[in-house]
Amino acid sequence: MSSPTSEAAVKANSSEAQRLCLRGVAAARAGQKRLAAGLLTRSVQLDPRQEQAWLWLSGVLDDPEQQAFCLNAVLKLNPQSQPAQRGLQLLEERRRLNGAARSASGHALPEVAAVPAEETRQEPWWVGWRRSRREMSRARLLLWAFPLVLVCLALVLYESFALAVGRVQAPVAAPPEVAYSAPPPPVPTRPAFEPILEAEPLAVVESLTVGYLSALEPVRVELREATAAYRQVTSQPGGASVGHVAATQRLRSTVESAISTLGELRPPRTLQQAHNDYRRGLELEREGLDALLEFYGSYEVANANRAAQRFQEARAYIERAQAAFAGQARQLAELSAMGPQTAR
């Protein structure tokens, strides 16, 4: 039966061992391996039940057999210790053990702290373990950052599309009325009805083209203003996703209205293809905005990819249509400068 004096001594040793263990762990984290080895060795001498002291002592020792001895001591105290199991596995994988680790019951480690440092030391197992943990954290960070990169790519593509849509076009000037005045008296050598038959089809085409471009211009102006407003909201640093969703919904409503208006317009034969291209570009833009709204709701990578693809396809259609509109506007401007006497 133990006396009260012996029980007090055991508690004092355990308290001192815990204090030395904390100091040894701090020294190990600071890179002072020799100091940490001395403190942790003294800790396990005072109280062999210090599991953390055995575990950290295995990380500051250089001898593989002594490391294995410490890890086996941890497993005796806690057979479920995963760090100790992983440490022994790494020692075996590196072939730093020639056989099973020694497990003498009366083995003491007071002199281990004085082991001289070798010129070429292999890093302890716990350094590799911590490095692998850091690499896994970086991999998770990249996995979370990938959808954000796709969103940024989609926004960049949409910015390019918005610049194409918002490119300022010169207003189409209607030809002066004098261009449609009555033709001069016929030359005696030519029939009187020939100038009328030649001028009427051209006048009709010009009139239809001017009417179509004039009706289309308010739609394009509204799209440019909506695109500028959307770009102002989404380009603000640190903006909330709620604001981006609201701006995307407003722009989608404007695009939907423009598509409806284009369906009511009747373009002349010379601008039929440009009309179809412009409408198809707006429809692709609407699909891209729908995909972007779905991404804001689910953050699925497939939606971001679909939005970027639709914006890129829409940009090609819009630019081709704008080139045709601009070419027709230049042709009308040249015709409006022609006098009534100019040969057509």
Sequence and secondary structure as in RCSB ss.txt:
>XXXX:A:sequence
MSSPTSEAAVKANSSEAQRLCLRGVAAARAGQKRLAAGLLTRSVQLDPRQEQAWLWLSGVLDDPEQQAFCLNAVL
KLNPQSQPAQRGLQLLEERRRLNGAARSASGHALPEVAAVPAEETRQEPWWVGWRRSRREMSRARLLLWAFPLVL
VCLALVLYESFALAVGRVQAPVAAPPEVAYSAPPPPVPTRPAFEPILEAEPLAVVESLTVGYLSALEPVRVELRE
ATAAYRQVTSQPGGASVGHVAATQRLRSTVESAISTLGELRPPRTLQQAHNDYRRGLELEREGLDALLEFYGSYE
VANANRAAQRFQEARAYIERAQAAFAGQARQLAELSAMGPQTAR
>XXXX:A:secstr
   HHHHHHHHHHHHHHHHHHHHHHHHHHTT HHHHHHHHHHHHHH TT HHHHHHHHHH   HHHHHHHHHHHH
HH TT HHHHHHHHHHHHTT  SSS    TT   TTGGG    SS    HHHHHHHHHHHHHHHHHHHHHHHHHH
HHHHHHHHHHHHHHHT          GGGGS      TTS TTHHHHHHHHHHHHHHHHHHHHHHHHHHHHHHHH
HHHHHHHHHTSTT  HHHHHHHHHHHHHHHHHHHHHHHH    GGGHHHHHHHHHHHHHHHHHHHHHHHHHHH  
HHHHHHHHHHHHHHHHHHHHHHHHHHHHHHHHHHHHTS TTS  
